């Protein structure tokens, strides 16, 4: 058995981001930029008013009250033809460009306007220094500035920025196509008749959801029975995918079936070149990884909890690496909510609920039962508590490393 971190490194070794493609801006949500994106305009394009009021020369309102002559109006979306001279002002609205000669805005609440025969007279009650309520040109960004570097995972915030940058198209990495194959005579799909010795497959749908949540495109290959020829036929359907993920058929008793069905360990074009099998972890020990020709193959355990834990720890970073995303490596910690016995030589991942102390400190409380078949317990969990190999008994209140589910299977 190899350690968890070594397994992760070997899975990610040599993984390169998938080729780029061009997509329309609305379709870029959840995609990863394959090239730097630079602004095509300056924002704002000119000095703009940040408030409704009057555009003035700061020198004219240094001493108040000051009486100015209104010489025009400039709503947002228009410009003022002309310039402001001494003793003059222009009625202006939020977002409108400042007239030539103006360098400050007096908000309308600080003024009194009076109609006179020559037009209007404005009395300013509060002074406004130069720059008051003015958004200078380029305050947000300037044309040519790279604001979205390659590797950016596009969220709604980034979509809004790209739109403001006047970018209708973006270059992004292609979504990884992931073929998903469940194995086992005892497995049936949800909704199908369930025999007395059969179970409903939770792994296929849950893995498809993980792939989708991590930006990939799931391709279901259905369920392969425990027959080498049938398994090989289903795997043949995965050709053209960027990754093959199987569930089941990787434990001690079934490992020979997987290898025989995928080519008997042959390293030719049609065979599985096995990199490793079995990891010193719980749940998820019988995990295997290799390649079928150039296609990576990740063999996950059959128990549904083991499947999702392994998907979080190994499939997710692999999918992100294929899209050019580098996950943060800083560990997340919490206070332990209950005492735990000493651990054995396998790294343990305990399903736990998260709460918070009065001071905001997160508290992770592992559930009493950790059976790898209990999907209801997994659904109630907020995180996994990580117990290193041979860890001594732990008391409540000790700091432990956790793997949050929310950060693990969603794209924020």
ABEGO torsion letter per residue (X at the ends): XBBAAAAAAAAABGBBBBBBBBBBAAAABGBBBABBBBBABBOBABBBBABBEBBBBAAAAABOBBBBBBAEBBBBGBBBBEBBBBGBBBBBBBGBBBBBGBABBBBAAABBBBBBAAGBBBBBABBBBBGBGBBBBGAABBBGBBABBBGBBBBAAAAAAAAAAGBABBBBBBBBBBBBBBBEAABBBBGBBBBAABBBBAAAAAAAAAAAAAGBBBBBAEBBBBBAAAAAAAAAAABGBABBBBBEGABAAAAAAAAAAAGGGBABAABBBBABBEBBBOBGABBBBBBBEABBBBBBBABAAAAAAAAAAAAAAAAAAAAGBBBBABBBBBBBABBBBBBBABBBBBBBBBBBBAAGBBBBBBBABABAABAAAAAABABBBBBBBGBBBBBBGBBBBBBBAAAAABBX
